[in-house]
Amino acid sequence: MDLGALVGTWINSNPDTHSVALVKAWESDGELKLQVSGAGADGLSDWGSADAAVFAATPDAHAGAGFTCRYVFAHGETRFQGMIMKGLLVLAQFHLFNDDRESYFLREYFAATHDRFLKA
């Protein structure tokens, strides 16, 4: 499957997010890998890398249009569902806790970084 549309560095369009600030996606041996960084009081917090399951838009398509991914922590887990829409990464986030906090859902939009407007 062609992963080209998903690969890149994605920045959250909400500068005031209290969740995921940055997503780096790359291809390794035909698989999609993610590295997520969360926004915190002291700057970015690297969540590490994780494998993502990739999905095409239709059964006949050969290009990746979306993915799922899961991060597990001592306090719970976060599940992601991402898709490309109009050139943006739409990231649905499902934050589940195993302590007294309520689980919550969040959807945010990420723009791909690029150097299109930089002068050489």
ZAMARGU-4260 file (C-alpha; in steps of 0.2 Angstrom, whole numbers, plus 5000, padded with zeros to 4 digits):
<rodrens>
0) 5000/5000/5000 | 5006/5018/4996 | 5009/5027/5012 | 5014/5043/5004 | 4999/5054/5009
5) 5001/5049/5028 | 5020/5051/5029 | 5027/5067/5036 | 5028/5079/5051 | 5011/5085/5056
10) 5008/5100/5068 | 4992/5103/5077 | 4982/5118/5071 | 4977/5123/5088 | 4992/5131/5097
15) 4983/5130/5114 | 4980/5111/5113 | 4982/5101/5129 | 4984/5085/5120 | 4994/5080/5105
20) 5005/5094/5097 | 5015/5085/5084 | 5014/5068/5075 | 5029/5062/5065 | 5024/5048/5053
25) 5036/5037/5042 | 5037/5021/5032 | 5048/5007/5038 | 5048/4990/5029 | 5031/4994/5021
30) 5023/4998/5038 | 5018/5015/5045 | 5026/5021/5061 | 5021/5036/5072 | 5030/5046/5085
35) 5018/5057/5095 | 5023/5072/5105 | 5010/5079/5118 | 5009/5097/5124 | 5014/5100/5142
40) 5018/5114/5154 | 5037/5111/5151 | 5036/5109/5132 | 5034/5094/5121 | 5033/5077/5129
45) 5039/5062/5117 | 5027/5048/5119 | 5039/5037/5109 | 5035/5027/5093 | 5021/5015/5089
50) 5015/5004/5074 | 5000/5010/5065 | 4987/4999/5055 | 4984/5008/5038 | 4967/5008/5029
55) 4963/5012/5011 | 4948/5023/5006 | 4940/5008/4997 | 4943/4990/4995 | 4950/4993/4977
60) 4962/5007/4982 | 4980/5005/4985 | 4984/5021/4994 | 4983/5023/5013 | 4969/5035/5018
65) 4969/5032/5037 | 4976/5023/5051 | 4973/5017/5069 | 4986/5017/5083 | 4987/5014/5101
70) 4998/5020/5115 | 4998/5011/5132 | 5004/5020/5148 | 5004/5016/5166 | 4989/5027/5169
75) 4979/5021/5154 | 4980/5022/5135 | 4976/5033/5120 | 4969/5026/5104 | 4970/5036/5088
80) 4960/5036/5072 | 4968/5047/5059 | 4963/5051/5041 | 4968/5063/5028 | 4955/5076/5023
85) 4958/5090/5011 | 4976/5089/5014 | 4975/5089/5033 | 4977/5075/5046 | 4961/5073/5056
90) 4966/5064/5072 | 4952/5057/5083 | 4959/5054/5100 | 4951/5042/5113 | 4960/5045/5130
95) 4956/5031/5143 | 4961/5031/5161 | 4963/5018/5174 | 4962/5030/5188 | 4949/5042/5194
100) 4949/5053/5178 | 4935/5052/5166 | 4939/5045/5148 | 4937/5058/5135 | 4936/5060/5116
105) 4945/5074/5106 | 4946/5078/5087 | 4960/5089/5081 | 4967/5095/5064 | 4985/5094/5059
110) 4994/5103/5045 | 5009/5095/5036 | 5025/5105/5038 | 5034/5109/5022 | 5047/5120/5015
115) 5037/5126/5000 | 5038/5144/5004 | 5056/5144/5010 | 5069/5152/4999 | 5085/5142/4995
</rodrens>
